[in-house]
Amino acid sequence: MVDSLLRRQKRAPFPNITVRRKGLKAKEWYSEHPAISVRGADGKTLDELTIHFAIPAGGQGDTMVQVAIKADDFPTLLALMSATDRDATLRAMAEEMHYQLCGKSK
């Protein structure tokens, strides 16, 4: 399902995302541009929106980060998206609804 969405949109998930990190004693935020993958909890089905990425650790290696959003939180996520950019949110919702109902995307 996620793969078909990404193929339909012809892009990787979240191409414009920036992850910022800051230690407790740091004076500024450091931006990272990690490769992000989206998948269900079992890697196949989407019973939750799970976002995985890695950022460089303070010393060596990487720190793995996972954000899981359950369907019950989608209304809150949608409200926050609308508060950020109502027009872009409505446009994206309309395009996805059209695809879900008609099986075609623009």
N, CA, C and O of each residue as an XYZ file, in Angstrom:
424
protein
N       0.815     -1.194      0.000
C       0.000      0.000      0.000
C       0.862      1.263      0.000
O       0.622      2.178     -0.788
N       1.858      1.316      0.875
C       2.746      2.485      0.928
C       3.518      2.606     -0.369
O       3.669      3.702     -0.908
N       4.015      1.467     -0.879
C       4.772      1.501     -2.127
C       3.927      2.052     -3.268
O       4.419      2.836     -4.079
N       2.648      1.646     -3.340
C       1.798      2.152     -4.420
C       1.543      3.645     -4.239
O       1.470      4.374     -5.228
N       1.410      4.110     -3.012
C       1.237      5.548     -2.768
C       2.461      6.318     -3.242
O       2.327      7.345     -3.906
N       3.645      5.837     -2.911
C       4.869      6.529     -3.296
C       5.081      6.485     -4.803
O       5.543      7.465     -5.389
N       4.748      5.358     -5.442
C       4.842      5.294     -6.900
C       3.854      6.263     -7.539
O       4.169      6.922     -8.530
N       2.658      6.345     -6.964
C       1.638      7.251     -7.489
C       2.081      8.698     -7.367
O       1.831      9.505     -8.262
N       2.738      9.029     -6.263
C       3.204     10.396     -6.054
C       4.556     10.642     -6.719
O       5.016     11.781     -6.798
N       5.195      9.564     -7.201
C       6.491      9.652     -7.881
C       7.548     10.337     -7.031
O       8.304     11.178     -7.517
N       7.593      9.967     -5.755
C       8.603     10.562     -4.882
C       8.811      9.683     -3.654
O       8.009      8.798     -3.356
N       9.889      9.945     -2.963
C      10.182      9.250     -1.714
C       9.322      9.855     -0.606
O       8.849     10.982     -0.749
N       9.110      9.133      0.489
C       8.325      9.703      1.579
C       9.035     10.905      2.192
O      10.237     10.859      2.452
N       8.295     11.966      2.419
C       8.781     13.159      3.123
C      10.067     13.744      2.543
O      11.065     13.837      3.258
N      10.074     14.140      1.274
C      11.306     14.667      0.684
C      11.724     16.015      1.264
O      12.876     16.417      1.106
N      10.835     16.704      1.917
C      11.140     18.036      2.437
C      11.305     18.085      3.952
O      11.351     19.166      4.538
N      11.394     16.937      4.577
C      11.452     16.905      6.039
C      12.854     17.258      6.542
O      13.859     16.916      5.919
N      12.897     17.937      7.663
C      14.148     18.215      8.357
C      13.990     17.724      9.789
O      12.982     18.004     10.437
N      14.961     17.009     10.272
C      14.982     16.551     11.652
C      16.026     17.377     12.376
O      17.162     17.491     11.915
N      15.654     17.947     13.498
C      16.597     18.746     14.274
C      16.861     18.055     15.602
O      15.972     17.453     16.204
N      18.096     18.159     16.035
C      18.449     17.577     17.338
C      19.262     18.589     18.115
O      19.930     19.455     17.550
N      19.185     18.454     19.428
C      19.916     19.368     20.301
C      20.115     18.687     21.642
O      19.163     18.190     22.243
N      21.350     18.665     22.107
C      21.619     18.145     23.435
C      21.171     19.160     24.489
O      20.958     20.331     24.178
N      21.034     18.715     25.703
C      20.575     19.607     26.767
C      21.490     20.806     26.973
O      21.021     21.881     27.346
N      22.779     20.640     26.738
C      23.729     21.725     26.960
C      24.107     22.472     25.689
O      24.869     23.437     25.739
N      23.582     22.034     24.552
C      23.913     22.676     23.275
C      23.231     24.029     23.168
O      22.142     24.222     23.708
N      23.857     24.956     22.482
C      23.302     26.291     22.318
C      22.412     26.412     21.096
O      21.615     27.346     21.002
N      22.536     25.480     20.153
C      21.758     25.589     18.926
C      21.268     24.226     18.477
O      21.767     23.191     18.921
N      20.282     24.241     17.590
C      19.753     23.029     16.990
C      20.608     22.656     15.792
O      21.075     23.530     15.061
N      20.815     21.375     15.588
C      21.540     20.858     14.438
C      20.550     20.148     13.523
O      19.786     19.291     13.968
N      20.566     20.507     12.253
C      19.642     19.910     11.290
C      20.248     18.679     10.645
O      21.434     18.635     10.321
N      19.411     17.697     10.472
C      19.785     16.466      9.784
C      18.771     16.261      8.668
O      17.625     16.696      8.777
N      19.189     15.607      7.610
C      18.288     15.274      6.515
C      18.359     13.766      6.295
O      18.978     13.295      5.341
N      17.719     13.017      7.189
C      17.843     11.560      7.137
C      16.995     10.946      6.030
O      16.029     11.542      5.553
N      17.384      9.744      5.638
C      16.538      8.945      4.753
C      15.424      8.390      5.627
O      15.688      7.799      6.674
N      14.197      8.575      5.207
C      13.057      8.183      6.033
C      12.284      7.095      5.316
O      12.059      7.170      4.108
N      11.874      6.073      6.074
C      11.017      5.044      5.503
C       9.728      5.002      6.302
O       9.705      5.312      7.493
N       8.667      4.616      5.633
C       7.356      4.513      6.267
C       6.884      3.087      6.067
O       6.999      2.539      4.971
N       6.352      2.481      7.124
C       5.848      1.118      6.988
C       4.932      0.783      8.144
O       4.869      1.511      9.134
N       4.225     -0.318      8.013
C       3.399     -0.815      9.102
C       4.278     -1.467     10.152
O       5.475     -1.661      9.945
N       3.677     -1.801     11.269
C       4.434     -2.384     12.377
C       5.147     -3.671     11.957
O       6.254     -3.942     12.423
N       4.523     -4.466     11.082
C       5.148     -5.712     10.632
C       5.907     -5.540      9.316
O       6.390     -6.516      8.743
N       6.010     -4.293      8.837
C       6.720     -4.034      7.600
C       5.850     -4.186      6.365
O       6.290     -3.876      5.258
N       4.613     -4.663      6.538
C       3.736     -4.892      5.393
C       2.420     -4.132      5.520
O       2.112     -3.266      4.701
N       1.655     -4.462      6.546
C       0.347     -3.837      6.691
C       0.470     -2.526      7.459
O       1.410     -2.321      8.226
N      -0.492     -1.651      7.237
C      -0.467     -0.348      7.898
C      -1.545     -0.254      8.974
O      -2.595      0.348      8.751
N      -1.286     -0.850     10.148
C      -2.209     -0.684     11.258
C      -1.855      0.582     12.049
O      -2.599      1.009     12.932
N      -0.737      1.151     11.721
C      -0.321      2.433     12.278
C       0.669      3.040     11.285
O       1.309      2.327     10.512
N       0.779      4.346     11.319
C       1.769      5.022     10.496
C       3.060      5.031     11.295
O       3.152      5.695     12.327
N       4.055      4.295     10.822
C       5.326      4.195     11.520
C       6.404      4.817     10.652
O       6.608      4.411      9.508
N       7.092      5.808     11.206
C       8.137      6.525     10.485
C       9.470      6.186     11.141
O       9.641      6.376     12.345
N      10.406      5.688     10.353
C      11.727      5.283     10.845
C      12.806      6.156     10.220
O      12.742      6.472      9.032
N      13.804      6.549     11.023
C      14.968      7.222     10.463
C      16.115      7.147     11.446
O      15.931      6.808     12.614
N      17.299      7.468     10.960
C      18.507      7.456     11.790
C      19.153      8.831     11.705
O      19.149      9.470     10.652
N      19.708      9.276     12.827
C      20.475     10.519     12.845
C      21.829     10.224     13.467
O      21.940      9.325     14.301
N      22.852     10.956     13.081
C      24.166     10.729     13.663
C      24.133     10.929     15.182
O      23.562     11.897     15.684
N      24.746     10.012     15.885
C      24.823     10.118     17.349
C      25.919     11.111     17.719
O      26.764     11.449     16.889
N      25.904     11.576     18.963
C      26.897     12.538     19.418
C      28.321     12.025     19.314
O      29.235     12.791     19.010
N      28.519     10.757     19.558
C      29.862     10.186     19.500
C      30.083      9.408     18.224
O      30.566      9.942     17.225
N      29.721      8.129     18.271
C      29.912      7.267     17.109
C      28.578      6.662     16.702
O      27.648      6.575     17.503
N      28.501      6.255     15.468
C      27.323      5.540     15.000
C      26.113      6.433     14.800
O      26.228      7.655     14.700
N      24.951      5.798     14.745
C      23.700      6.494     14.525
C      22.711      6.185     15.640
O      22.805      5.154     16.306
N      21.776      7.084     15.828
C      20.663      6.862     16.732
C      19.442      6.573     15.875
O      19.080      7.383     15.022
N      18.807      5.439     16.089
C      17.602      5.078     15.357
C      16.402      5.714     16.060
O      16.302      5.697     17.287
N      15.497      6.272     15.260
C      14.302      6.917     15.800
C      13.087      6.311     15.098
O      13.101      6.075     13.890
N      12.043      6.066     15.878
C      10.799      5.543     15.323
C       9.648      6.345     15.910
O       9.568      6.528     17.124
N       8.762      6.820     15.052
C       7.552      7.526     15.469
C       6.381      6.706     14.955
O       6.277      6.466     13.752
N       5.496      6.272     15.847
C       4.330      5.481     15.449
C       3.070      6.272     15.786
O       2.885      6.713     16.920
N       2.215      6.443     14.795
C       0.976      7.193     14.971
C      -0.177      6.246     14.691
O      -0.311      5.743     13.575
N      -1.017      5.997     15.699
C      -2.176      5.120     15.556
C      -3.315      5.863     14.872
O      -3.362      7.093     14.893
N      -4.218      5.126     14.277
C      -5.341      5.716     13.543
C      -6.186      6.634     14.420
O      -6.743      7.610     13.919
N      -6.294      6.348     15.713
C      -7.074      7.209     16.613
C      -6.519      8.628     16.683
O      -7.243      9.561     17.031
N      -5.234      8.795     16.353
C      -4.605     10.118     16.389
C      -4.649     10.838     15.045
O      -4.199     11.980     14.954
N      -5.174     10.210     14.013
C      -5.244     10.855     12.707
C      -6.045     12.150     12.720
O      -5.630     13.109     12.069
N      -7.194     12.232     13.443
C      -7.915     13.510     13.474
C      -7.063     14.653     14.034
O      -7.129     15.776     13.536
N      -6.275     14.375     15.054
C      -5.398     15.400     15.622
C      -4.324     15.785     14.617
O      -4.031     16.967     14.432
N      -3.740     14.789     13.973
C      -2.721     15.048     12.953
C      -3.301     15.886     11.821
O      -2.667     16.832     11.355
N      -4.504     15.539     11.382
C      -5.156     16.279     10.309
C      -5.453     17.722     10.732
O      -5.272     18.647      9.940
N      -5.907     17.917     11.969
C      -6.173     19.272     12.469
C      -4.890     20.092     12.509
O      -4.906     21.273     12.161
N      -3.781     19.488     12.926
C      -2.502     20.196     12.962
C      -2.011     20.513     11.554
O      -1.466     21.590     11.311
N      -2.203     19.583     10.631
C      -1.830     19.842      9.241
C      -2.640     21.013      8.694
O      -2.092     21.891      8.028
N      -3.947     21.027      8.975
C      -4.812     22.113      8.504
C      -4.430     23.444      9.119
O      -4.487     24.477      8.453
N      -4.041     23.427     10.382
C      -3.622     24.663     11.048
C      -2.322     25.191     10.441
O      -2.088     26.399     10.416
N      -1.489     24.288      9.956
C      -0.218     24.682      9.344
C      -0.432     25.272      7.959
O       0.092     26.343      7.653
N      -1.199     24.582      7.121
C      -1.482     25.075      5.765
C      -2.795     24.447      5.307
O      -2.811     23.351      4.747
N      -3.882     25.150      5.551
C      -5.216     24.632      5.263
C      -5.375     24.259      3.790
O      -5.871     23.175      3.480
N      -4.967     25.129      2.890
C      -5.150     24.875      1.462
C      -4.382     23.635      0.998
O      -4.925     22.799      0.276
N      -3.138     23.522      1.408
C      -2.337     22.358      1.015
C      -2.935     21.071      1.584
O      -2.948     20.042      0.909
N      -3.428     21.125      2.819
C      -4.036     19.949      3.445
C      -5.290     19.534      2.697
O      -5.459     18.358      2.374
N      -6.166     20.480      2.420
C      -7.410     20.163      1.716
C      -7.144     19.650      0.303
O      -7.817     18.733     -0.167
N      -6.166     20.240     -0.364
C      -5.810     19.801     -1.721
C      -5.301     18.352     -1.687
O      -5.700     17.529     -2.511
N      -4.433     18.055     -0.743
C      -3.893     16.694     -0.633
C      -4.991     15.695     -0.267
O      -5.030     14.588     -0.803
N      -5.878     16.086      0.642
C      -6.989     15.200      1.025
C      -7.910     14.946     -0.164
O      -8.336     13.814     -0.392
N      -8.218     16.001     -0.924
C      -9.099     15.851     -2.083
C      -8.481     14.921     -3.130
O      -9.173     14.076     -3.697
N      -7.192     15.076     -3.383
C      -6.513     14.212     -4.350
C      -6.517     12.761     -3.892
O      -6.742     11.853     -4.692
N      -6.267     12.543     -2.602
C      -6.255     11.169     -2.087
C      -7.661     10.578     -2.095
O      -7.828      9.405     -2.430
N      -8.670     11.358     -1.735
C     -10.052     10.875     -1.775
C     -10.453     10.521     -3.206
O     -11.114      9.507     -3.429
N     -10.062     11.340     -4.166
C     -10.356     11.055     -5.568
C      -9.715      9.736     -5.976
O     -10.343      8.920     -6.651
N      -8.484      9.528     -5.573
C      -7.800      8.273     -5.912
C      -8.497      7.084     -5.253
O      -8.722      6.059     -5.897
N      -8.840      7.219     -3.965
C      -9.465      6.118     -3.235
C     -10.828      5.754     -3.831
O     -11.197      4.580     -3.872
N     -11.572      6.762     -4.292
C     -12.907      6.522     -4.837
C     -12.878      6.129     -6.311
O     -13.682      5.303     -6.744
N     -11.973      6.705     -7.079
C     -11.974      6.491     -8.536
C     -10.809      5.643     -9.034
O     -10.839      5.146    -10.160
N      -9.793      5.477     -8.208
C      -8.634      4.686     -8.620
C      -7.712      5.402     -9.587
O      -6.880      4.772    -10.239
N      -7.855      6.709     -9.683
C      -7.001      7.472    -10.587
C      -6.398      8.642     -9.812
O      -7.030      9.208     -8.920
N      -5.197      8.981    -10.162
C      -4.598     10.192     -9.592
C      -4.295     11.141    -10.729
O      -4.227     10.745    -11.893
N      -4.116     12.398    -10.373
C      -3.828     13.412    -11.401
C      -2.521     13.119    -12.088
O      -2.112     13.862    -12.981
